[in-house]
Amino acid sequence: MHLVNVLVALAVVGIVAWLMNLYIPITARVKAVLNIVLALIVIGIGLWLVNTYIPMAGSIRAILNIVVVVATCVGVLQAAGVWGEVERLWGDLTHRIPR
């Protein structure tokens, strides 16, 4: 029964996102933030589903969780427009010329 509730919740989130992007007149920045929040909800529910209903070893589960969290952080930074600054900072740190 929990799985049905989760699938209904995901469907509601999808419908809300579709209606919000199509019919509600809001600024692009607010729309981007709302899309990020909805994506985080969907990713969190998906990760919970995988952790709950798919049997796997604890080490594999930990690796999967880390990969999903890192990928989600990169996606949020890209959606917020900050990823370019992170890449520039990383390049400055790794390509420093020693004196």
C-alpha angles and dihedrals in degrees: 000000000000091000091055090051091051093049091049089050091051090049091051091050090050093050092047091050092048093048092044094052095043109037113016113087104221132140121273093247094054090045090052092051092048091049090051091051092048091048090051090052092051093046091048093050091046092051090048090051092051093047093047105040106027114074113222141145117281094242092053090047091052092049091048092050092049092049092049093047093049092046090048092050091051090048093050091048090050093048091049091050095241099108093088091058091049090052091048092049091048091049091050091050097046100039098047114141110232117229 
